Amino acid sequence: MFLSIFDVFKIGVGPSSSHTMGPMVAAARFLDRLRAAPFSASGLRATLYGSLAFTGKGHATDRAVILGLAGFRPDTFDQEAAEATLAEIHKTRQITPADLPTLKFDPETDLRFDFDAPLPGHANGMTIEALDSQGDVILSEIYYSIGGGFVLTADELAAGTASDEGAPVPFPFKSAAEMLEMARSSGLSIAQMKERNEVARSGGGAAALKQGSLRIWQVMRDCMDRGLETEGILPGGLNVRRRAPAIRDQLIRDRGLNLAAPHVVNDWIAIYAMAVNEENAAGGQVITAPTNGAAGVVPAVIRYYLDHVPGAAEARVPDFLLTAAAIAGLVKFNASISGAEAGCQAEVGSASAMAAAGLCAVMGGTPEQIENAAEIALEHHLGMTCDPVKGLVQVPCIERNSLGAIKAVSAASLALRGDGTHFVPLDAAIETMRQVGRDMHEKYKETSLGGLAVNVPNC
């Protein structure tokens, strides 16, 4: 089992990795198929199912599909060009992707929301079709956005393509128990094992891996800094006000107080996460960690480490990210990182476990303490629903990231106070999360049909 750090932490665009980035990637993949086809199409049509249909408007899935069909991709997204392209498509009812003829596409009729049964493979399913001049389907593909920006066709999902591909790695752990055994037998840390796996798979060398890791952190930090400076109302109709800048200003003013309460550090952690998720909610550039909806947890804990922990060094950030990515791989392949599949326990819960492990690692934790930290954080998110109000990644998502970051710090601290022995293994917590996600009612899994989404005003 292998999941690259650069797959866990991907540069993308808000507000959702599964509902925005994934559909955009799927649409771009369909264009590639169309370019390779021996025939010429006249039009395009897309249909969203399951969670993509129910929360598609709030998650900007409609915009993402249209822009993906126009050739946009999350990692090179240009907001100004995107707005101009969307306006032109709505005006002309046509799309002109690169290296393809002009294709008919009416956003009002050719992008469909199917609120009946979801497709069988995953809650986030969609179909894209190419049409001839008579309106008949000449090419069709089913795509599943499985969380974190990962996309599989129906055939790939059925064949288990997501399980593993590429050159063998020296430490192919598939469970936390295997990870700990390999650490004991090799004498290496989790970050060192993950580093060797990355180098073996990519062939790029340790220096390139470190440089890429620091680039991930730089994009995370830039996103956070924008969020800490930008005020105003978030889009979507809930009129949610950005709060991170105002709270930061209060905290700065209070620094000189002689009687400041120790728990004020939690407010700093909270606004670091809040700043990232306010940027995400506004459609800004973020890093999946492991998803957009949970993008604030890991960078908030890294920022806490760098700005508030004595002796912290930015040179340790790659170890933080490598350790976090190792935990993400365990969760993704043994359970889920998709809120539409398993609720928010799979998103913020996974992110909190990743952040707790990363912090424990850079603060000198043993592999056993790191595994313990991840388990504590994940265990105390079990059962968390995904119930965004109005389908927007704002309420309760933004504050939920803040609390996930605070839990991660607490989990790492508790684990460091022990010797790594504990009652519930991380593997058991991951399996429990999978079972709870399987048994959770669909209305609590990113459909906005239950929970807070129906019990607070939507406008």
Order of alpha helices (4+ residues) and beta strands (2+ residues): alpha-beta-alpha-beta-alpha-alpha-alpha-beta-beta-beta-beta-beta-beta-alpha-alpha-alpha-alpha-alpha-alpha-beta-alpha-alpha-alpha-alpha-alpha-alpha-alpha-alpha
